[in-house]
């Protein structure tokens, strides 16, 4: 991959502001771009577009909410058109720009923005390897494919794709992977439960021994359930729920499950990134599905 610093060899572009040269290079490889002010914020709307005077509200789910020639509407202004980027309406913005941003969804991309060390450690243990771009405090993990954008999907983690923008920090390294379910589920809201149920299966009188299976069968089943959760590389939410469902289907009614068994299953799920609350919800939903 070439780099936008190659542009000074073109005498027509050598005199352009550095951020505009970068933007033209990015536009040339298919990334819709826009200027950012110092502080990574988009430029404010022009007088004709302020307070939605241009009628942008009905169209904000699509890029380019109005035909204003100025860099208005943040991500909605992102473009690959060199005539727009170099036009007089954008000239003042480029002269004051502090950085260049791009609209990942407009380029068919999704960026997982990891803002600290803990978030990076979690991603390396959980998400598929892909192109990684270092940032000031963390990393951007970039995938092919688009999805809903959402901030704060986990501590220190934002997802930016459609209706969002990302500051350009360089091409990064590594082969870009396709978007998978494990990334898409980051923005899925955990199901709510009206009433919290205990996650420990009560041990009945008689020591909790399964009346129709041996202790070895139970141990083998729990070990296999742990392995199934640990080996999952995508659709973690679904895998956890289905695993809980299988365990409860085999042992949920005979009283052989103990707090130690459920603790092992919850621990395996949390290592894969699930919260305690989601484990509780998945367990409760599995019990409900089985009529328990």
KEKE-3310 file (N, C-alpha, C; in steps of 0.2 Angstrom, whole numbers, plus 5000, padded with zeros to 4 digits):
npx = (5004:5003:5007:5000:5010:5016:5011:5017:5025:5017:5015:5004:4997:5006:5006:4994:4985:4992:4983:4972:4979:4981:4967:4963:4970:4965:4952:4954:4956:4944:4939:4927:4929:4931:4935:4942:4941:4953:4954:4947:4934:4920:4917:4906:4889:4884:4876:4865:4861:4861:4853:4845:4839:4839:4832:4836:4833:4824:4832:4843:4847:4855:4870:4876:4865:4859:4861:4871:4885:4895:4906:4896:4885:4893:4898:4889:4894:4905:4914:4920:4922:4933:4932:4923:4930:4940:4934:4928:4920:4924:4937:4941:4939:4948:4960:4960:4959:4962:4964:4960:4946:4936:4922:4917:4907:4902:4912:4911:4915:4919:4924:4932:4934:4947:4950:4960:4972:4966:4955:4961:4968:4957:4951:4961:4960:4947:4941:4941:4957:4963:4965:4975:4976:4987:4983:4982:4980:4976:4970:4963:4953:4950:4937:4930:4914:4898:4889:4878:4882:4889:4893:4902:4901:4907:4918:4928:4927:4921:4910:4911:4904:4891:4884:4894:4910:4928:4944:4957:4972:4982:4987:4989:4992:4992:4981:4965:4950:4934:4918:4911:4899:4903:4908:4897:4888:4892:4885:4872:4859:4858:4846:4832:4826:4812:4811:4823:4831:4838:4854:4859:4857:4847:4852:4845:4838:4848:4860:4862:4865:4864:4850:4849:4861:4879:4891:4903:4898:4891:4902:4909:4900:4899:4912:4913:4904:4910:4921:4915:4910:4922:4929:4922:4921:4914:4897:4895:4886:4875:4880:4883:4870:4864:4872:4870:4857:4858:4865:4856:4845:4849:4852:4845:4834:4836:4843:4857:4866:4877:4882:4896:4897:4889:4896:4908:4903:4899:4911:4918:4911:4912:4926:4926:4921:4908:4896:4892:4879:4873:4875:4867:4855:4855:4855:4843:4834:4836:4831:4818:4814:4814:4804:4806)
npy = (4994:5011:5027:5043:5052:5051:5060:5074:5073:5076:5091:5098:5095:5097:5109:5109:5109:5098:5088:5088:5083:5070:5066:5066:5055:5045:5045:5041:5028:5023:5027:5036:5053:5066:5082:5085:5095:5102:5092:5082:5083:5085:5098:5112:5113:5123:5140:5138:5125:5123:5118:5109:5116:5113:5103:5090:5079:5069:5061:5056:5043:5039:5042:5058:5068:5080:5092:5101:5110:5112:5105:5098:5090:5080:5063:5062:5070:5065:5060:5054:5061:5070:5083:5089:5088:5097:5109:5126:5127:5119:5123:5132:5124:5113:5121:5124:5111:5098:5085:5070:5061:5046:5038:5023:5014:5019:5014:5001:4995:4990:4996:4991:5000:5000:5006:5005:4996:4985:4982:4979:4967:4959:4959:4952:4939:4936:4941:4939:4938:4952:4967:4978:4994:5005:5017:5032:5028:5015:5003:5001:4989:4982:4977:4969:4973:4979:4986:4990:5005:5008:5015:5011:4997:4987:4989:5002:5000:5004:5002:5006:5010:5010:5026:5034:5040:5039:5043:5044:5035:5029:5015:5003:4985:4968:4955:4959:4954:4946:4952:4944:4934:4935:4948:4956:4953:4961:4973:4970:4971:4964:4952:4956:4952:4950:4945:4940:4925:4912:4906:4894:4877:4868:4856:4841:4831:4816:4818:4823:4814:4808:4799:4791:4791:4789:4796:4799:4801:4813:4821:4820:4826:4840:4844:4843:4852:4864:4864:4866:4879:4886:4883:4890:4902:4912:4919:4919:4922:4914:4901:4899:4900:4888:4878:4879:4875:4862:4855:4857:4850:4837:4836:4844:4841:4830:4833:4832:4842:4854:4869:4870:4864:4873:4885:4882:4882:4895:4902:4898:4904:4917:4919:4919:4932:4935:4943:4942:4944:4941:4928:4923:4927:4919:4906:4907:4908:4896:4887:4891:4888:4874:4872:4873)
npz = (5000:4996:5002:5008:5009:4997:4988:4987:4976:4965:4958:4957:4969:4979:4985:4993:5008:5021:5027:5018:5007:5012:5013:5000:4995:5003:4998:4986:4987:4991:5003:5011:5016:5029:5036:5052:5067:5078:5092:5088:5083:5072:5060:5063:5058:5043:5042:5035:5037:5051:5066:5059:5049:5036:5033:5037:5046:5042:5034:5040:5042:5031:5021:5017:5021:5016:5002:5004:5001:5010:5023:5031:5044:5050:5050:5039:5029:5024:5010:4994:4983:4973:4968:4977:4989:4987:4984:4985:4997:5006:5008:5019:5030:5028:5030:5043:5049:5061:5059:5049:5045:5042:5035:5041:5038:5026:5017:5018:5030:5047:5062:5077:5091:5102:5118:5128:5138:5144:5136:5124:5128:5130:5117:5110:5115:5112:5099:5081:5073:5064:5053:5061:5069:5077:5090:5100:5113:5112:5101:5084:5077:5062:5051:5037:5031:5036:5051:5064:5073:5089:5105:5119:5121:5128:5143:5138:5125:5109:5095:5078:5063:5052:5051:5058:5062:5060:5066:5055:5056:5050:5039:5046:5051:5046:5040:5034:5041:5038:5044:5058:5067:5081:5082:5078:5088:5098:5099:5102:5113:5129:5134:5144:5160:5170:5182:5194:5194:5205:5201:5205:5206:5216:5228:5231:5245:5249:5244:5231:5221:5204:5199:5188:5181:5181:5192:5185:5172:5173:5177:5165:5156:5161:5159:5145:5141:5146:5138:5125:5126:5128:5116:5107:5093:5088:5089:5103:5113:5109:5109:5123:5129:5122:5127:5141:5140:5135:5146:5157:5152:5152:5166:5174:5181:5189:5200:5202:5199:5206:5215:5212:5199:5191:5193:5187:5173:5172:5174:5163:5153:5156:5154:5140:5138:5142:5153:5170:5172:5160:5159:5170:5164:5153:5159:5166:5155:5148:5158:5158:5145:5146:5154:5168)
capx = (5000:5006:5006:4998:5016:5019:5008:5021:5028:5013:5016:4997:4995:5011:5004:4988:4986:4993:4977:4969:4982:4979:4960:4962:4973:4960:4946:4956:4956:4937:4936:4923:4932:4929:4940:4940:4944:4957:4950:4944:4926:4918:4916:4899:4885:4884:4870:4859:4860:4860:4846:4841:4835:4840:4827:4840:4831:4821:4836:4849:4850:4859:4875:4874:4858:4857:4865:4875:4892:4900:4907:4891:4882:4898:4899:4885:4897:4910:4914:4926:4923:4939:4929:4920:4935:4945:4930:4929:4916:4928:4944:4942:4939:4955:4965:4959:4958:4967:4965:4956:4942:4933:4915:4919:4901:4902:4917:4909:4920:4918:4930:4931:4939:4949:4953:4965:4976:4962:4951:4965:4969:4950:4950:4965:4957:4940:4939:4945:4963:4961:4970:4976:4979:4988:4980:4986:4979:4974:4970:4958:4953:4945:4934:4926:4907:4895:4884:4876:4887:4887:4898:4902:4898:4911:4922:4934:4926:4916:4910:4910:4903:4886:4882:4899:4916:4934:4950:4962:4978:4987:4984:4989:4995:4988:4976:4958:4945:4927:4914:4908:4894:4905:4909:4890:4884:4894:4880:4866:4857:4856:4839:4830:4822:4808:4812:4830:4831:4844:4857:4861:4852:4846:4854:4840:4840:4851:4867:4862:4867:4859:4847:4849:4867:4884:4895:4907:4894:4890:4908:4911:4895:4901:4919:4912:4901:4916:4925:4911:4910:4929:4931:4918:4925:4909:4891:4896:4879:4870:4884:4882:4863:4863:4876:4866:4851:4859:4866:4849:4841:4852:4853:4842:4828:4837:4846:4864:4870:4879:4885:4902:4896:4886:4901:4912:4900:4899:4918:4920:4907:4915:4932:4925:4919:4901:4895:4888:4872:4871:4875:4861:4849:4855:4853:4835:4830:4836:4826:4811:4812:4813:4798:4808)
capy = (5000:5017:5032:5049:5057:5051:5065:5079:5072:5079:5098:5101:5094:5099:5115:5108:5107:5091:5084:5087:5078:5063:5065:5064:5048:5040:5045:5037:5020:5021:5029:5043:5056:5072:5085:5086:5101:5100:5089:5076:5084:5087:5105:5113:5115:5130:5143:5135:5118:5123:5116:5105:5120:5110:5097:5084:5074:5063:5057:5055:5036:5038:5047:5064:5070:5086:5093:5107:5110:5113:5099:5098:5084:5075:5058:5062:5074:5061:5059:5052:5066:5075:5090:5092:5089:5103:5114:5132:5127:5115:5125:5134:5118:5110:5125:5123:5104:5095:5078:5068:5055:5043:5035:5016:5011:5020:5010:4994:4992:4991:4997:4990:5005:4998:5012:5004:4989:4979:4981:4975:4960:4955:4958:4947:4933:4934:4943:4936:4942:4956:4973:4982:5001:5008:5023:5035:5024:5008:5000:5000:4983:4984:4971:4969:4972:4984:4984:4996:5008:5009:5016:5008:4990:4985:4995:5004:4998:5006:4999:5011:5007:5015:5033:5035:5042:5036:5046:5041:5035:5025:5009:4997:4979:4962:4954:4961:4948:4947:4953:4938:4935:4937:4955:4959:4953:4966:4979:4967:4972:4958:4952:4958:4947:4954:4943:4937:4918:4910:4902:4888:4871:4865:4849:4838:4826:4811:4820:4826:4810:4807:4792:4787:4792:4789:4803:4800:4803:4820:4825:4821:4831:4846:4845:4844:4859:4869:4864:4868:4886:4888:4883:4894:4908:4917:4918:4917:4922:4908:4895:4899:4898:4881:4874:4878:4871:4855:4853:4857:4845:4831:4835:4849:4839:4825:4836:4831:4848:4858:4876:4870:4863:4879:4889:4880:4884:4902:4904:4897:4909:4924:4920:4921:4939:4936:4946:4938:4945:4938:4921:4922:4927:4913:4901:4907:4907:4889:4884:4893:4884:4867:4871:4872)
capz = (5000:4996:5008:5006:5008:4990:4984:4985:4969:4961:4959:4958:4976:4984:4989:4996:5015:5022:5029:5012:5003:5015:5012:4993:4994:5006:4994:4980:4988:4992:5010:5011:5021:5031:5040:5059:5070:5084:5097:5084:5082:5065:5059:5064:5052:5041:5044:5031:5040:5058:5069:5054:5044:5029:5033:5037:5051:5039:5030:5044:5041:5025:5021:5013:5022:5012:4997:5006:4998:5015:5027:5037:5046:5052:5045:5033:5024:5021:5002:4990:4977:4974:4967:4983:4994:4985:4982:4990:5003:5011:5009:5025:5035:5028:5032:5050:5051:5065:5057:5044:5048:5037:5037:5039:5035:5019:5014:5019:5035:5054:5067:5084:5094:5109:5121:5134:5138:5146:5130:5119:5130:5129:5110:5108:5118:5110:5093:5076:5071:5058:5052:5068:5068:5084:5092:5105:5119:5111:5094:5080:5074:5056:5048:5031:5032:5040:5056:5068:5077:5096:5110:5126:5121:5134:5145:5134:5118:5104:5088:5073:5056:5049:5054:5062:5059:5064:5064:5051:5060:5046:5036:5050:5049:5046:5035:5036:5041:5037:5050:5060:5072:5087:5082:5078:5095:5103:5100:5104:5120:5133:5135:5151:5164:5174:5189:5194:5197:5207:5196:5208:5206:5223:5229:5235:5250:5246:5242:5224:5216:5199:5200:5182:5178:5186:5193:5179:5166:5175:5176:5158:5153:5163:5155:5138:5141:5147:5131:5120:5127:5127:5109:5102:5091:5086:5092:5110:5117:5107:5111:5130:5130:5120:5131:5147:5139:5135:5153:5161:5149:5154:5173:5178:5185:5194:5206:5203:5198:5212:5214:5209:5192:5188:5194:5181:5167:5172:5173:5156:5149:5157:5151:5133:5138:5144:5159:5175:5171:5154:5161:5173:5159:5148:5163:5167:5149:5147:5162:5156:5139:5148:5159:5175)
cpx = (5004:5004:5004:5004:5019:5016:5012:5024:5024:5013:5009:4995:5000:5009:4998:4990:4987:4987:4973:4972:4981:4972:4959:4965:4968:4954:4948:4956:4949:4935:4933:4926:4929:4934:4937:4944:4949:4952:4946:4936:4925:4917:4908:4895:4885:4877:4864:4857:4859:4853:4842:4836:4835:4835:4831:4837:4828:4826:4843:4851:4854:4864:4873:4867:4855:4862:4870:4882:4897:4901:4902:4889:4887:4899:4895:4888:4903:4909:4920:4927:4928:4937:4926:4925:4939:4941:4931:4925:4920:4935:4946:4943:4946:4960:4965:4959:4964:4968:4960:4952:4939:4926:4916:4913:4900:4907:4916:4914:4917:4924:4928:4937:4941:4953:4958:4967:4971:4957:4955:4966:4962:4949:4955:4963:4951:4939:4944:4951:4961:4967:4969:4979:4981:4985:4984:4986:4978:4975:4963:4958:4947:4943:4930:4918:4904:4890:4882:4882:4885:4893:4897:4899:4901:4915:4928:4933:4920:4916:4908:4909:4898:4885:4887:4905:4922:4940:4955:4969:4983:4984:4985:4993:4991:4983:4969:4953:4938:4923:4911:4903:4897:4907:4902:4887:4887:4889:4873:4865:4855:4849:4837:4826:4819:4809:4819:4829:4838:4848:4860:4856:4852:4848:4849:4843:4843:4858:4867:4865:4862:4857:4848:4856:4873:4887:4900:4904:4893:4896:4910:4906:4897:4908:4918:4908:4906:4920:4922:4911:4917:4931:4927:4922:4920:4902:4891:4890:4875:4874:4883:4875:4862:4867:4873:4860:4852:4861:4860:4845:4843:4851:4849:4836:4830:4841:4853:4868:4871:4881:4892:4902:4894:4892:4906:4910:4900:4906:4920:4917:4910:4922:4931:4922:4911:4901:4891:4881:4869:4871:4869:4855:4849:4853:4845:4831:4830:4831:4819:4809:4811:4807:4800:4806)
cpy = (5006:5022:5039:5054:5056:5057:5071:5079:5075:5087:5101:5100:5095:5105:5115:5107:5099:5086:5083:5082:5070:5061:5063:5057:5043:5039:5041:5030:5018:5023:5035:5046:5063:5075:5085:5092:5098:5098:5083:5077:5087:5095:5106:5114:5122:5133:5140:5128:5118:5122:5113:5109:5118:5104:5090:5078:5068:5058:5055:5048:5034:5044:5052:5066:5076:5087:5099:5106:5110:5106:5099:5091:5078:5070:5058:5066:5070:5059:5057:5056:5071:5082:5093:5093:5095:5109:5120:5131:5123:5118:5128:5129:5115:5114:5125:5116:5102:5088:5076:5062:5052:5039:5027:5013:5012:5017:5003:4991:4993:4991:4996:4995:5003:5004:5011:4997:4984:4977:4977:4968:4956:4954:4952:4940:4931:4936:4940:4941:4946:4962:4977:4989:5004:5015:5026:5031:5017:5006:5001:4993:4983:4978:4973:4968:4978:4982:4991:4998:5008:5010:5013:5001:4986:4990:4996:5002:5001:5003:5005:5009:5012:5021:5034:5037:5040:5040:5042:5041:5030:5018:5003:4991:4973:4961:4955:4955:4951:4948:4946:4940:4937:4945:4958:4958:4958:4972:4976:4968:4965:4958:4953:4953:4951:4952:4939:4930:4916:4905:4895:4883:4868:4858:4846:4833:4820:4812:4822:4821:4808:4800:4788:4787:4791:4795:4804:4803:4811:4824:4826:4826:4838:4848:4846:4850:4865:4869:4867:4876:4889:4888:4887:4900:4913:4915:4915:4916:4916:4902:4894:4896:4890:4876:4873:4874:4864:4852:4852:4852:4838:4830:4840:4847:4833:4827:4834:4837:4852:4865:4875:4869:4870:4884:4888:4883:4891:4905:4903:4902:4916:4925:4921:4928:4940:4939:4941:4938:4941:4930:4919:4922:4921:4907:4901:4906:4900:4885:4885:4888:4877:4866:4870:4878)
cpz = (5000:5001:5005:5005:5001:4986:4983:4978:4964:4962:4960:4965:4981:4988:4993:5004:5016:5023:5022:5007:5005:5013:5005:4992:4997:5001:4988:4981:4991:4999:5009:5017:5023:5035:5047:5062:5075:5089:5094:5083:5075:5066:5060:5057:5050:5043:5041:5034:5047:5061:5064:5050:5037:5028:5033:5041:5047:5036:5034:5044:5035:5025:5016:5014:5019:5007:4998:5004:5004:5019:5033:5038:5048:5047:5039:5027:5021:5013:4999:4983:4978:4973:4973:4989:4993:4983:4987:4996:5008:5012:5016:5031:5034:5030:5040:5053:5056:5063:5052:5047:5041:5040:5036:5036:5028:5014:5015:5025:5042:5058:5074:5088:5101:5112:5126:5133:5139:5140:5125:5121:5129:5122:5108:5110:5115:5102:5087:5074:5064:5057:5059:5067:5075:5084:5097:5111:5118:5104:5091:5076:5068:5053:5042:5032:5037:5045:5059:5072:5084:5101:5116:5126:5126:5137:5140:5127:5115:5098:5083:5066:5053:5054:5059:5058:5063:5061:5060:5055:5056:5044:5041:5048:5050:5041:5037:5035:5040:5044:5052:5066:5079:5088:5082:5084:5100:5104:5102:5111:5123:5134:5143:5154:5169:5182:5189:5198:5200:5202:5199:5208:5213:5223:5234:5240:5246:5243:5235:5219:5211:5199:5194:5178:5183:5187:5188:5173:5167:5174:5169:5154:5154:5159:5148:5137:5141:5140:5126:5120:5126:5120:5104:5100:5088:5089:5099:5114:5116:5110:5119:5132:5128:5124:5138:5146:5138:5142:5157:5158:5151:5162:5177:5182:5190:5200:5207:5202:5205:5210:5211:5202:5189:5188:5188:5174:5166:5171:5166:5151:5150:5154:5143:5133:5140:5151:5164:5174:5165:5155:5165:5169:5155:5152:5164:5161:5147:5151:5160:5150:5140:5153:5166:5180)
residu = (UNK:UNK:UNK:UNK:UNK:UNK:UNK:UNK:UNK:UNK:UNK:UNK:UNK:UNK:UNK:UNK:UNK:UNK:UNK:UNK:UNK:UNK:UNK:UNK:UNK:UNK:UNK:UNK:UNK:UNK:UNK:UNK:UNK:UNK:UNK:UNK:UNK:UNK:UNK:UNK:UNK:UNK:UNK:UNK:UNK:UNK:UNK:UNK:UNK:UNK:UNK:UNK:UNK:UNK:UNK:UNK:UNK:UNK:UNK:UNK:UNK:UNK:UNK:UNK:UNK:UNK:UNK:UNK:UNK:UNK:UNK:UNK:UNK:UNK:UNK:UNK:UNK:UNK:UNK:UNK:UNK:UNK:UNK:UNK:UNK:UNK:UNK:UNK:UNK:UNK:UNK:UNK:UNK:UNK:UNK:UNK:UNK:UNK:UNK:UNK:UNK:UNK:UNK:UNK:UNK:UNK:UNK:UNK:UNK:UNK:UNK:UNK:UNK:UNK:UNK:UNK:UNK:UNK:UNK:UNK:UNK:UNK:UNK:UNK:UNK:UNK:UNK:UNK:UNK:UNK:UNK:UNK:UNK:UNK:UNK:UNK:UNK:UNK:UNK:UNK:UNK:UNK:UNK:UNK:UNK:UNK:UNK:UNK:UNK:UNK:UNK:UNK:UNK:UNK:UNK:UNK:UNK:UNK:UNK:UNK:UNK:UNK:UNK:UNK:UNK:UNK:UNK:UNK:UNK:UNK:UNK:UNK:UNK:UNK:UNK:UNK:UNK:UNK:UNK:UNK:UNK:UNK:UNK:UNK:UNK:UNK:UNK:UNK:UNK:UNK:UNK:UNK:UNK:UNK:UNK:UNK:UNK:UNK:UNK:UNK:UNK:UNK:UNK:UNK:UNK:UNK:UNK:UNK:UNK:UNK:UNK:UNK:UNK:UNK:UNK:UNK:UNK:UNK:UNK:UNK:UNK:UNK:UNK:UNK:UNK:UNK:UNK:UNK:UNK:UNK:UNK:UNK:UNK:UNK:UNK:UNK:UNK:UNK:UNK:UNK:UNK:UNK:UNK:UNK:UNK:UNK:UNK:UNK:UNK:UNK:UNK:UNK:UNK:UNK:UNK:UNK:UNK:UNK:UNK:UNK:UNK:UNK:UNK:UNK:UNK:UNK:UNK:UNK:UNK:UNK:UNK:UNK:UNK:UNK:UNK:UNK:UNK:UNK:UNK:UNK:UNK:UNK:UNK:UNK:UNK:UNK:UNK:UNK:UNK:UNK:UNK:UNK)
# end
